Amino acid sequence: MTKIAITGKGGVGKTTLSGTLACLFSQTYKVFAIDADPDMNLASSLGIHTKITPISKMRDLIKERTGAEPGSSFGEVFKINPRISDLPESLSINYDEEGKLKLLVMGTVDKGGEGCICPASVLLKALMRNLILKKDEMIILDMEAGVEHLGRKTAEAVDIMIIVVEPGLKSLETAERIKRLARDIGIKEIVCVVNKISSLDEDQFVRSKLEDLGIKIIGTIPRDPLVVKADMEGKALVDYPDSEALAAIKNISKNILEWEG
């Protein structure tokens, strides 16, 4: 099944896109929605408001699987290939009664005290490898503005990376940086979704800039007050059938399945 990574500058709407695509695809496929963004808002975009402990903060689990305490002193020996095959099922939260859409909240590692190679980061990357390389379900990754959770071999198995942009140079500069990082680790299919478009001038501006960057557009989403309403009411966008943004994301979901580069 398709493995999709969604990224972009903070505030551009990537989590709304990730959650809505996950809901739409789960109507046909089994889906794992992975929250790999430090802000960890994917649950609320699905209308889930129970308190969730991210995997990166599960100290007992990390110690059990790696043999070392999170935050352990530099040089301590721990397993770099921990057993994780059971974790996607045991740690996920069901969005629906049938379990067609499951949510996993990864969390992040505090690099200031632990560095990049530590028990928690090893467990997260091993879990990500298992999800992308081993699982048959569709995978949707809601990522930060980068490729932090993806190692090279894991990234090579991502079918498509979607960079969400909005009208504005800062968003486009972030898209350029993400494209460069993604290419460096082997992601081949990199496309953009243009969000929050409210005029023809905005649309033309973004299209011109993305053409200069060599990034193809897989869809556009209009600025829609129902997106704000869904956020205020703590519901998924699919709960608002009259949403113009929802209609646009439905078209994007079809384009993803038909994408051939």
Protein Blocks (a to p, Z undefined) as FASTA:
>chain_A
ZZdddeddehilpmmmmmmmmmmmmmmmccddddfbfklpmlmmnopabdcddfklmmkl
mmmmnopaehiaehiacdfbdcfklmmmmmpccfbfnopaccddebpadfklnojbdfkl
mmmmmmmmmmmmmpmbdcdddddedjklpcfklmmmpmbdcddddedfklmmmmmmmmmm
mmmnopabdcdddehiabfklmmmmmmmmmmnopacfbdcdddfklmmmmmnopafklmm
kbmklmmmmmmmmmmmmpgZZ
